Amino acid sequence: MNAECTPQSGGFTLLEVVVALAIAAVALVGLFQAGSGGLFAVDTAARAQEAIQRAQSHLAALGRSTDRSVVLKTLRLGAARSGD
């Protein structure tokens, strides 16, 4: 009948809370790094895709044209655009 004398507690100790927060922080850092790596990969892929499309466009223009002045003009325009 002496329930007040038992040293049982239903909560967590300070050490357990600190360890849990440290583990959560490490997990969040890993997630953020993975997310930023994914964004970097998407940006790199978009740039590569744009370069491929431009190259294909220039090759198509060169294939259509047999006039040398048109070919040179196309190359100059491409060089001017890539400088942007």
C-alpha positions in Angstrom: 0.0 0.0 0.0 3.0 2.2 0.0 3.0 3.3 -3.7 4.8 6.5 -3.1 8.1 4.8 -2.2 8.7 3.1 -5.5 11.2 4.9 -7.7 9.5 4.1 -11.0 9.2 6.9 -13.6 7.4 6.9 -16.9 9.6 9.5 -18.6 12.9 9.6 -20.4 16.2 10.7 -18.9 18.0 13.8 -20.2 20.8 11.6 -21.6 18.3 9.6 -23.6 16.7 12.7 -25.0 20.1 14.2 -26.0 21.1 11.0 -27.7 17.8 10.8 -29.6 18.2 14.4 -30.8 21.8 13.7 -31.9 20.7 10.7 -34.0 17.8 12.7 -35.5 20.2 15.6 -36.4 22.6 13.2 -38.1 19.8 11.7 -40.1 18.5 15.1 -41.2 22.0 16.2 -42.3 22.2 13.0 -44.4 18.8 13.7 -46.0 19.6 17.3 -46.8 22.9 16.3 -48.4 21.1 13.6 -50.5 18.5 16.2 -51.6 21.1 18.8 -52.6 23.1 16.1 -54.5 19.9 15.3 -56.4 19.3 18.9 -57.3 22.9 19.2 -58.5 22.5 16.2 -60.7 19.2 17.5 -62.2 20.9 20.8 -63.0 23.8 19.1 -64.6 21.5 16.9 -66.7 19.5 19.9 -67.8 22.6 21.7 -68.9 23.8 18.6 -70.8 20.5 18.2 -72.5 20.5 21.9 -73.6 24.0 21.5 -75.0 22.9 18.4 -76.9 19.8 20.2 -78.3 21.9 23.1 -79.5 24.5 20.9 -81.1 21.8 18.9 -82.9 20.2 22.2 -84.1 23.5 23.4 -85.4 24.2 20.2 -87.2 20.7 20.2 -88.7 21.3 23.7 -90.0 24.6 22.8 -91.4 23.1 19.8 -93.1 20.3 21.8 -94.8 22.6 24.5 -96.0 25.0 24.2 -98.8 25.8 27.9 -99.0 29.0 28.7 -97.2 27.9 32.2 -96.0 24.8 30.7 -94.3 27.0 28.1 -92.6 29.4 30.7 -91.3 26.5 32.9 -90.1 25.0 29.9 -88.3 28.3 29.2 -86.5 28.7 32.9 -85.5 25.2 33.0 -84.1 25.9 29.8 -82.1 29.1 31.2 -80.7 27.3 34.4 -79.7 24.5 32.5 -77.9 26.9 30.2 -76.0 28.7 33.3 -74.7 25.5 34.3 -72.8 
